Amino acid sequence: MTRDQLEHAIRAACDVSKDTELWIFGSQAILGEFPNAPESLRASIEVDIQPKNRPETVDDIDAALGELSMFHQTHGFLCPWNTY
């Protein structure tokens, strides 16, 4: 995954959740601080996202942006949610 893809995922998750703040965690969170991280550290196609202020929308994000969604099929990466 690239930093541009991460930013795209963030914008999409904000649109779906109607939240302007998200928690980004998991392996791709490294792109926030290190946009040019080595490829070996950003090999995953998943961005773990949870809305900070609207956690009840995680199912909406998963449905719209998760595995097998049109978003995933179109862009080649996905935004599953987690509840940590």
C-alpha positions as CSV (number, residue, x, y, z in Angstrom):
1,M,0.0,0.0,0.0
2,T,1.2,3.5,-0.7
3,R,0.6,6.7,1.3
4,D,-1.8,7.9,-1.5
5,Q,-3.8,4.7,-1.1
6,L,-4.0,5.2,2.7
7,E,-5.2,8.8,2.2
8,H,-7.8,7.6,-0.2
9,A,-9.0,5.0,2.3
10,I,-9.2,7.6,5.0
11,R,-11.3,9.9,2.9
12,A,-13.6,7.1,1.9
13,A,-14.0,6.0,5.5
14,C,-14.7,9.5,6.6
15,D,-17.4,9.8,3.9
16,V,-19.0,6.5,4.9
17,S,-18.9,7.1,8.7
18,K,-19.6,10.8,8.5
19,D,-16.8,11.3,11.0
20,T,-13.8,13.6,10.5
21,E,-11.5,11.7,12.9
22,L,-10.4,8.0,12.6
23,W,-8.2,5.7,14.4
24,I,-5.7,4.0,12.1
25,F,-3.9,1.0,13.5
26,G,-2.3,-2.1,12.3
27,S,0.6,-2.4,9.9
28,Q,-0.4,0.4,7.5
29,A,-0.5,3.0,10.3
30,I,3.3,3.3,9.7
31,L,2.5,5.3,6.6
32,G,1.2,8.2,8.7
33,E,4.6,9.0,10.0
34,F,6.8,7.3,7.4
35,P,5.1,7.8,4.0
36,N,8.1,6.1,2.2
37,A,8.4,3.1,4.6
38,P,10.1,0.1,3.0
39,E,7.8,-2.0,0.9
40,S,8.3,-5.0,3.2
41,L,6.5,-2.9,6.0
42,R,3.6,-1.9,3.8
43,A,2.8,-5.1,2.0
44,S,-0.7,-5.5,3.4
45,I,-3.7,-4.4,1.4
46,E,-5.8,-3.7,4.5
47,V,-6.2,-0.5,6.5
48,D,-7.5,-1.1,9.9
49,I,-9.8,1.9,10.6
50,Q,-12.3,2.8,13.3
51,P,-14.2,6.1,13.5
52,K,-13.2,8.0,16.6
53,N,-16.5,9.7,17.3
54,R,-19.0,7.4,15.5
55,P,-17.8,3.9,16.4
56,E,-21.3,2.6,15.6
57,T,-20.6,3.1,11.9
58,V,-17.9,0.4,11.7
59,D,-20.3,-2.0,10.1
60,D,-21.1,0.6,7.4
61,I,-17.4,1.0,6.7
62,D,-16.9,-2.7,6.4
63,A,-19.9,-3.1,4.1
64,A,-18.9,-0.2,1.8
65,L,-15.1,-0.6,1.8
66,G,-14.3,-4.1,3.1
67,E,-13.4,-7.4,1.4
68,L,-15.4,-8.1,-1.7
69,S,-16.9,-4.6,-1.8
70,M,-17.0,-2.5,-5.0
71,F,-14.3,-0.3,-3.4
72,H,-12.0,-3.3,-2.8
73,Q,-12.6,-4.6,-6.4
74,T,-12.0,-1.2,-7.9
75,H,-9.0,-0.1,-5.9
76,G,-7.3,-3.3,-4.9
77,F,-7.2,-2.6,-1.2
78,L,-9.8,-2.6,1.6
79,C,-10.7,-1.0,4.9
80,P,-11.9,-3.6,7.4
81,W,-12.9,-2.4,10.8
82,N,-11.8,-3.5,14.2
83,T,-13.0,-2.8,17.7
84,Y,-9.9,-2.6,19.8
